[in-house]
Amino acid sequence: MDRNPSIWRGAGIFALGVLTLGILLRLAWNLFVFCDEYNFSPEAVCGSGLDLGLLWLRLLTALLLLLGGLGLLFRLPLVRVVMVLSVVNLGISLRLLGTLLLFCHRQGMAPALVCGSALHWGLLWVQLIAALALLLCSLGRQFPRRVSKASP
């Protein structure tokens, strides 16, 4: 087996960062298209101006996570940075999911309509799972497993 699993964790964090950023860009694009087509403001859909700012902050943290995963591949000491960014990304994602569901409930709309399609609604859940996986990967790098040597 590979003696250095940190390379694989760094590659995993980088791959999850690419996936998360791609999904978030597509969902943000679909949100703004929805707002344009149905004459809603992005603030109304997101819940407030603060939540709209959090949407942009989530995109920024996803980009920084991608760069952090790339840095981990080159063995830079960015483990704590990646862990904090993954916590922020997951927290913002959960808050924005809540405001999206509240908006859809108040307007009597399906969340898939706001996200663009049922596929994009599913991608939103994939992004949440990827954000949780990013957090778990960064925690795995922060607290590596200790291997005990068994006596013969």
C-alpha positions in Angstrom: 0.0 0.0 0.0 1.0 3.6 -0.2 3.1 4.8 2.7 2.0 8.4 2.3 -1.8 8.8 2.4 -1.5 12.6 2.7 -1.0 12.9 -1.0 -4.3 11.0 -1.5 -6.1 13.2 1.0 -4.8 16.3 -0.7 -5.9 15.0 -4.1 -9.3 14.2 -2.6 -9.7 17.6 -1.1 -8.6 19.2 -4.4 -11.1 17.0 -6.4 -13.9 17.8 -3.9 -13.0 21.5 -4.2 -13.3 21.3 -8.0 -16.7 19.5 -7.7 -18.0 22.0 -5.1 -16.9 25.1 -7.0 -18.4 23.8 -10.2 -21.7 23.0 -8.7 -21.9 26.3 -6.8 -21.1 28.3 -9.9 -23.9 26.5 -11.8 -26.4 26.9 -8.9 -25.6 30.6 -8.6 -26.1 31.1 -12.3 -29.4 29.3 -12.2 -30.5 31.4 -9.2 -29.8 34.6 -11.1 -31.6 33.3 -14.2 -34.6 32.3 -12.1 -34.7 35.8 -10.6 -34.5 37.4 -14.0 -37.2 35.2 -15.5 -39.7 35.4 -12.6 -39.0 39.1 -11.6 -37.7 38.3 -8.2 -34.7 40.0 -6.6 -31.8 37.8 -5.6 -32.3 39.2 -2.1 -35.9 38.0 -2.0 -34.8 34.5 -3.0 -31.8 34.3 -0.7 -33.8 35.8 2.2 -31.9 39.1 2.8 -28.9 41.1 1.6 -26.8 39.3 4.2 -27.7 35.9 2.7 -26.9 37.2 -0.7 -23.5 38.3 0.6 -23.2 34.8 2.1 -23.8 33.3 -1.4 -20.8 35.2 -2.7 -18.8 34.3 0.3 -19.6 30.7 -0.2 -18.3 30.9 -3.8 -15.1 32.6 -2.5 -14.6 29.9 0.1 -15.1 27.2 -2.5 -12.4 28.8 -4.6 -10.1 29.1 -1.6 -10.8 25.4 -0.8 -9.8 24.5 -4.3 -6.6 26.4 -3.9 -6.0 24.9 -0.5 -6.4 21.4 -1.8 -3.9 22.2 -4.5 -1.5 23.5 -1.9 -1.9 20.3 0.1 -0.9 18.4 -2.9 2.4 20.3 -2.9 2.7 19.6 0.9 2.2 23.2 2.0 1.1 23.5 5.7 -2.5 24.5 4.9 -4.4 21.9 6.9 -6.0 24.3 9.4 -6.9 26.8 6.7 -8.7 24.1 4.7 -10.5 22.9 7.8 -11.7 26.4 8.7 -12.8 27.1 5.1 -14.7 23.8 4.9 -16.5 24.6 8.2 -17.5 28.0 6.8 -18.5 26.5 3.5 -20.7 23.9 5.0 -22.3 26.3 7.5 -23.1 28.8 4.7 -24.5 26.1 2.5 -26.8 24.8 5.2 -28.0 28.3 5.9 -28.7 29.1 2.3 -30.5 25.8 1.9 -32.8 26.7 4.7 -33.5 30.1 3.2 -34.1 28.6 -0.2 -36.6 26.1 1.3 -38.3 28.8 3.2 -38.7 31.0 0.1 -40.1 28.0 -1.9 -42.5 27.2 0.9 -43.7 30.9 1.1 -44.1 31.2 -2.7 -45.6 27.7 -3.2 -42.8 26.7 -5.7 -40.8 23.6 -6.1 -37.1 24.0 -5.1 -36.2 22.3 -8.4 -37.8 25.3 -10.2 -35.6 27.8 -8.3 -32.5 25.6 -8.8 -33.1 25.3 -12.5 -34.2 21.6 -12.8 -34.5 18.5 -10.8 -30.9 17.6 -11.8 -29.6 20.9 -10.3 -31.7 20.3 -7.2 -29.9 17.0 -6.8 -26.6 18.7 -7.4 -27.4 21.0 -4.5 -27.5 17.9 -2.3 -24.3 16.5 -3.9 -22.7 19.9 -3.0 -23.7 19.5 0.6 -22.4 16.0 0.7 -19.1 17.2 -0.9 -18.9 20.0 1.6 -19.3 17.5 4.5 -16.7 15.3 2.8 -14.3 18.2 2.6 -14.7 18.8 6.3 -14.1 15.1 7.1 -11.0 15.0 4.8 -9.5 18.1 6.4 -10.2 16.7 9.8 -8.5 13.4 8.8 -5.4 15.5 7.8 -5.6 17.4 11.1 -5.9 14.4 13.3 -4.1 11.5 11.5 -4.7 8.0 12.7 -2.0 6.6 14.9 -0.8 3.1 14.0 0.2 1.0 16.9 2.8 -1.6 16.4 1.7 -5.0 17.4 4.3 -7.2 19.1 5.0 -10.6 17.5 
